[in-house]
C-alpha cells in the first residue's frame, strides 16, 4: 500500500522503497592497546580514539560497497566482536579469529604512526574474511 504524503499542497503516492541491509552490523569494538605500546607507537587516548574511529569508518564504507555488490552479507560480521591490533609488518590488514574466542575477530594492521587502513584495504580484508580460499586470499601452506 502506498504511503501518502502532502508536498506543497499536492498529495503524492509514494511506494515504500526496500533498502538492502548493507550497513555494518553492530560490533563490540576494542583496541589492543598493548600492541601499540609494545611496538613503541603512540598509544595516547587521542591516537587510539582516532585509530578506532578511522578504522570503523573505512570498514563501514568497505562493508557497504561490498554488500551492495553482493560480495559480503550481514552474516559475515553479525554477532561478532572486533579487536583492532597493531601488527608491525602487516602492511595489509587482515582478519583472523581470536584464539579461544570464535566470535571475536582481530583486525591486524601495521598502523605505525600513519592512518588506519583505507577503504580499499578494508575491502580486501573483508573479502578475504568472507571468501578465504579465493583469489589473492588463498594461502599456500606448502
C-alpha positions as CSV (number, residue, x, y, z in Angstrom):
1,X,0.0,0.0,0.0
2,X,1.5,3.4,-1.0
3,X,2.4,5.9,1.7
4,X,0.5,9.2,1.2
5,X,2.3,12.5,1.7
6,X,1.5,16.1,1.0
7,X,4.2,18.2,-0.6
8,X,3.5,21.8,-1.4
9,X,-0.3,21.2,-1.3
10,X,-0.1,18.3,-3.7
11,X,-0.9,14.8,-2.4
12,X,1.6,12.2,-3.7
13,X,1.5,8.5,-3.5
14,X,5.0,7.2,-2.6
15,X,5.7,3.5,-2.8
16,X,8.0,2.3,0.0
17,X,11.5,1.5,-1.1
18,X,13.2,-1.7,0.0
19,X,16.6,-0.8,1.5
20,X,19.2,-3.5,1.4
21,X,20.7,-4.4,4.8
22,X,24.1,-3.2,3.8
23,X,25.1,-1.3,6.9
24,X,27.8,-2.6,9.2
25,X,26.2,-4.8,11.8
26,X,26.6,-3.7,15.4
27,X,30.0,-4.8,16.7
28,X,31.6,-4.6,20.1
29,X,35.0,-2.9,19.2
30,X,38.1,-2.6,21.3
31,X,41.7,-1.6,20.5
32,X,44.6,-3.8,21.8
33,X,46.5,-1.0,23.5
34,X,49.4,-3.3,24.4
35,X,50.1,-4.0,20.7
36,X,50.8,-0.2,20.2
37,X,52.8,0.2,23.5
38,X,54.9,-2.9,22.8
39,X,55.9,-1.6,19.4
40,X,56.8,1.8,20.8
41,X,54.0,3.5,18.9
42,X,51.8,6.4,20.1
43,X,49.2,4.9,22.4
44,X,47.8,8.2,23.7
45,X,44.0,8.2,24.2
46,X,43.6,10.7,21.3
47,X,45.6,8.5,18.9
48,X,43.8,5.3,19.9
49,X,40.4,7.0,19.5
50,X,41.4,8.3,16.1
51,X,42.5,4.8,15.0
52,X,39.3,3.2,16.2
53,X,37.1,5.9,14.6
54,X,39.0,5.9,11.3
55,X,39.2,2.1,11.1
56,X,35.5,1.7,11.7
57,X,34.6,4.5,9.3
58,X,36.6,2.9,6.5
59,X,35.4,-0.6,7.4
60,X,31.8,0.6,7.3
61,X,32.3,2.1,3.8
62,X,34.0,-1.0,2.6
63,X,31.2,-3.2,4.0
64,X,28.6,-1.1,2.3
65,X,30.3,-1.2,-1.1
66,X,30.9,-5.0,-0.9
67,X,27.4,-5.7,0.4
68,X,25.7,-3.7,-2.4
69,X,27.7,-5.7,-4.9
70,X,26.6,-9.0,-3.2
71,X,30.2,-9.9,-2.1
72,X,29.6,-9.9,1.7
73,X,26.4,-10.1,3.8
74,X,25.4,-9.1,7.3
75,X,26.2,-12.7,8.3
76,X,29.9,-12.0,7.6
77,X,30.2,-9.9,10.7
78,X,26.9,-10.4,12.6
79,X,27.2,-11.5,16.2
80,X,31.0,-10.8,16.3
81,X,33.2,-8.7,18.5
82,X,36.2,-6.9,17.0
83,X,39.7,-6.2,18.3
84,X,41.8,-3.7,16.4
85,X,45.5,-4.7,16.8
86,X,48.8,-3.1,15.7
87,X,50.9,-5.6,13.9
88,X,54.3,-4.4,12.8
89,X,55.0,-5.8,9.3
90,X,51.3,-6.4,8.5
91,X,51.2,-3.9,5.6
92,X,47.8,-5.2,4.5
93,X,45.1,-5.5,7.1
94,X,43.7,-9.0,7.8
95,X,41.1,-10.5,9.9
96,X,41.6,-13.7,11.9
97,X,39.6,-15.4,14.6
98,X,41.0,-14.8,18.1
99,X,42.4,-17.9,19.7
100,X,39.9,-19.4,22.1
101,X,37.2,-16.9,21.2
102,X,35.4,-18.0,18.0
103,X,33.1,-15.0,18.0
104,X,35.9,-12.4,18.3
105,X,37.7,-11.2,15.1
106,X,41.0,-9.5,15.3
107,X,41.8,-6.9,12.6
108,X,45.6,-6.7,12.4
109,X,47.4,-3.9,10.6
110,X,50.7,-2.0,10.8
111,X,49.3,1.3,11.9
112,X,52.7,2.6,12.8
113,X,52.2,6.4,13.2
114,X,50.1,6.5,10.0
115,X,46.5,6.4,9.1
116,X,44.1,3.5,9.6
117,X,43.5,1.0,6.7
118,X,42.0,2.7,3.7
119,X,38.6,1.7,2.4
120,X,40.3,-0.3,-0.4
121,X,42.4,-2.1,2.2
122,X,39.5,-2.8,4.4
123,X,37.5,-4.1,1.4
124,X,40.3,-6.6,0.6
125,X,40.4,-7.7,4.3
126,X,36.6,-8.2,4.3
127,X,36.6,-10.1,1.0
128,X,39.3,-12.4,2.4
129,X,37.3,-12.9,5.6
130,X,34.1,-13.8,3.6
131,X,36.0,-15.8,0.9
132,X,39.3,-17.0,2.4
133,X,40.1,-19.5,-0.4
134,X,39.5,-17.3,-3.4
135,X,42.0,-15.3,-5.4
136,X,44.6,-13.3,-3.6
137,X,43.2,-14.6,-0.3
138,X,44.1,-18.2,-0.8
139,X,47.2,-19.2,1.3
140,X,49.5,-21.9,0.0
141,X,50.8,-23.6,3.1
142,X,53.1,-25.9,1.1
